[in-house]
């Protein structure tokens, strides 16, 4: 797997294979209505995902990500995705918890 240097400007799409960009774009577009201060940019260029959990449940975000993972869309280790979502979203207060839930939902979905 290719090494990706994560910065504040790294889009989520950088972690996924290009052939899965349309699916990822659809997922991010579905998240937009539940994002606080959603930017006016292409979904694949988005770098921050601050969710309003009154409008979207965290499990829905995890399951969306897992759907891409089990379809071989992720081009980095799942730990890199967990690190990214920990630092670029409010999905979890703990990177270890975020990673553990991704693993758990992945196992349940396979």
C-alpha positions as CSV (number, residue, x, y, z in Angstrom):
1,X,0.0,0.0,0.0
2,X,1.1,3.5,-0.8
3,X,2.3,5.8,2.0
4,X,0.3,9.0,2.3
5,X,1.4,12.0,4.3
6,X,-1.6,13.3,6.2
7,X,-1.9,17.0,6.6
8,X,-4.8,19.3,7.4
9,X,-5.2,19.8,3.7
10,X,-5.3,16.1,2.7
11,X,-8.7,15.3,1.3
12,X,-10.5,12.1,2.4
13,X,-10.4,10.9,-1.2
14,X,-6.6,10.6,-1.1
15,X,-7.1,7.5,1.1
16,X,-9.3,5.7,-1.5
17,X,-8.7,4.2,-4.9
18,X,-9.7,6.3,-7.9
19,X,-12.1,3.7,-9.2
20,X,-14.2,4.1,-6.0
21,X,-14.3,7.9,-6.2
22,X,-17.9,8.0,-7.5
23,X,-19.1,5.9,-4.6
24,X,-17.1,8.0,-2.1
25,X,-18.5,11.2,-3.7
26,X,-22.0,9.9,-3.2
27,X,-21.4,9.1,0.4
28,X,-19.8,12.5,1.1
29,X,-22.7,14.3,-0.7
30,X,-25.1,12.4,1.6
31,X,-23.2,13.6,4.6
32,X,-23.2,17.2,3.5
33,X,-26.6,18.0,5.0
34,X,-25.3,16.8,8.4
35,X,-22.0,18.7,8.3
36,X,-21.5,21.8,10.3
37,X,-20.1,24.5,7.9
38,X,-19.9,22.3,4.8
39,X,-17.6,24.0,2.3
40,X,-18.7,24.9,-1.2
41,X,-16.2,22.6,-3.0
42,X,-16.3,19.3,-4.8
43,X,-17.0,16.4,-2.3
44,X,-13.7,14.7,-3.3
45,X,-11.7,17.8,-2.2
46,X,-13.2,18.0,1.3
47,X,-10.8,17.8,4.2
48,X,-13.0,18.4,7.3
49,X,-16.0,16.4,8.5
50,X,-17.6,18.0,11.5
51,X,-20.9,16.2,11.9
52,X,-24.1,17.4,13.5
53,X,-25.1,14.2,15.1
54,X,-28.7,15.4,15.5
55,X,-29.0,14.8,11.8
56,X,-26.7,11.7,11.3
57,X,-25.8,8.9,13.5
58,X,-22.1,8.0,13.9
59,X,-22.9,4.4,13.0
60,X,-24.1,5.6,9.6
61,X,-20.7,7.2,8.9
62,X,-18.9,4.1,10.0
63,X,-21.0,1.8,7.8
64,X,-20.6,4.2,4.9
65,X,-16.8,3.9,5.3
66,X,-16.9,0.2,5.8
67,X,-18.9,-0.3,2.6
68,X,-16.0,1.2,0.7
69,X,-13.4,-0.8,2.7
70,X,-15.0,-4.2,2.1
71,X,-15.3,-3.4,-1.6
72,X,-11.5,-2.8,-1.7
73,X,-11.8,0.9,-2.1
74,X,-9.3,1.9,0.6
75,X,-5.8,2.2,-0.7
76,X,-4.2,2.7,2.8
77,X,-4.3,0.6,5.9
78,X,-7.5,1.0,7.9
79,X,-5.4,2.5,10.7
80,X,-4.6,5.4,8.4
81,X,-8.3,6.0,7.8
82,X,-8.9,5.9,11.5
83,X,-6.1,8.4,12.1
84,X,-7.5,10.6,9.3
85,X,-11.1,10.6,10.6
86,X,-9.8,11.2,14.2
87,X,-7.9,14.3,13.1
88,X,-10.3,15.5,10.4
89,X,-13.7,14.9,12.0
90,X,-15.6,14.8,15.3
91,X,-16.6,11.1,14.7
92,X,-14.8,10.0,17.9
93,X,-12.9,11.4,20.9
94,X,-10.4,8.5,20.6
95,X,-8.4,7.2,17.6
96,X,-8.3,3.8,19.2
97,X,-12.0,3.6,19.6
98,X,-12.6,4.9,16.0
99,X,-10.2,2.2,14.7
100,X,-11.9,-0.5,16.9
101,X,-15.3,0.4,15.6
102,X,-14.2,0.4,12.0
103,X,-12.8,-3.1,12.5
104,X,-15.9,-4.3,14.3
105,X,-18.3,-3.0,11.7
106,X,-16.1,-4.4,8.9
107,X,-16.2,-7.9,10.5
108,X,-20.0,-7.6,10.9
109,X,-20.4,-6.6,7.2
110,X,-18.2,-9.3,5.6
